[in-house]
Amino acid sequence: MILAPSTIDLFAFGEESLLDLVSGQASPFFAYDLGAARERFRRLRAALPQRVRLAYAVKSNPGLPLLETFSAEGAWFDCASAGEVSTVLAAGGTGAGMVFAGPAKSERDLQAALFAGARVQVDGIEDVARLHTLHEGAEPLPVSVRVNPAQGVSEVATIIGGGGPSAFGVDEEVVEEFLTEAARYERVRISGVQVFAASNELDAGRLLANHRTALRIARHVQAVLGRELDLVDLGGGLGVRYDVTQPSLDVRTLGAGLGRVLEENAWFTGELLLEPGRWLSAPTGVYCARVVRTKDSRGERFVMLEGGINHLLRPLMTGQPFPTLALRPGVGVIGSAGSGAAGGALVRTTLAGPLCTSLDRLGTGDLPADLRPGDVVVFGQAGAYAATQAMTHFLSHPAPEQVWVG
Ligand SMILES: Cc1ncc(COP(=O)(O)O)c(C=O)c1O
């Protein structure tokens, strides 16, 4: 079966390549297409106003070959731990092209960010106080303040922000108090603003509404400080579809809209950053796991795989499964769920993993009735928030292999 063109962006590889991968590779494994990553970066770069810098959000997929690929394309990086900082430096990134965020930065994190020369985004006065102590340079350390807007948009509000109470940043309502307090720490200087309150957003208009909010907040911060900001960071949140029935985010509409937002905000002449993670990395990867057994239990069909939430946790956290294909080694694609590729008779199926907990579910969808041991289930869009977001050590199964192609 040939994948329908509309499904291609859900799976990084075509049918032939998937067959080659599963025949040459022990299951379960992740495979990533670096050519697709490069193409993705260039597509987004071309769609956005020249002035907007792209800082790849490392947390979405910190694989060294991926970071090297983005680094060679001129990406900046958004890091959130000392570990991410060292991977970026190993991949050829530099502190001058790095921002550092996180709601609970340890001293080790702050030291790594300072050592690299990254721009730290402070989430509260505690960050300012600790940087004041740690910073050794003669000039005040420029930092950005992350502001939690009073209103935001989010498809997955449980994952990140979206207005309301949040562990992230300084609440917009108290930002003036924060700035007054921060001014007491003369070795630290608030010079930028970061606002990020969206996640997996597929609607360019809603992202642009957030960007307008970010610039409105930045303008207010600049007015309160009485000096020009040098950096405004609009965060990430550019979404990808996990099902063919969802629309794709139109990055050209986003780029054109951002151009208009910048025209409306001619007061700001500093660096402007976007921090996309998922949009750049999700479509570059697949996760493949062999079927171990199938079972009908009281009217429900289960297919048990070699890997579960120890390798893919996102469906359990968000309730949104990854799109799947059923692949028969030596034959080809025999059916799919959420990918639009039609096959033989399909039956409602719950995918379960090998862990001894009923939480170990990877989603429910329509998969071929004759799916059997030895077949492989391929999960698309698995290049982001997958391999490193899972419960790898639970039950001590081996970590999945990661295969880099291209
Ligand atoms: C500070 C920061 N920037 C960027 C991102 C990337 O978000 P996305 O992958 O949705 O683009 C995240 C995600 O959690 C984040 O916390």
The ligand as a Gaussian input file, in Angstrom:
#p B3LYP/6-31G(d) Opt

LIG

0 1
 C       10.562000      27.930000      27.272000
 C       10.076000      27.049000      26.168000
 N       10.350000      27.398000      24.900000
 C        9.951000      26.642000      23.852000
 C        9.235000      25.471000      24.058000
 C        8.857000      24.659000      22.846000
 O        7.531000      24.509000      22.678000
 P        6.981000      23.770000      21.354000
 O        7.676000      22.472000      21.265000
 O        5.534000      23.640000      21.653000
 O        7.277000      24.659000      20.201000
 C        8.902000      25.076000      25.365000
 C        8.113000      23.864000      25.596000
 O        7.790000      23.457000      26.658000
 C        9.345000      25.884000      26.453000
 O        9.092000      25.540000      27.711000

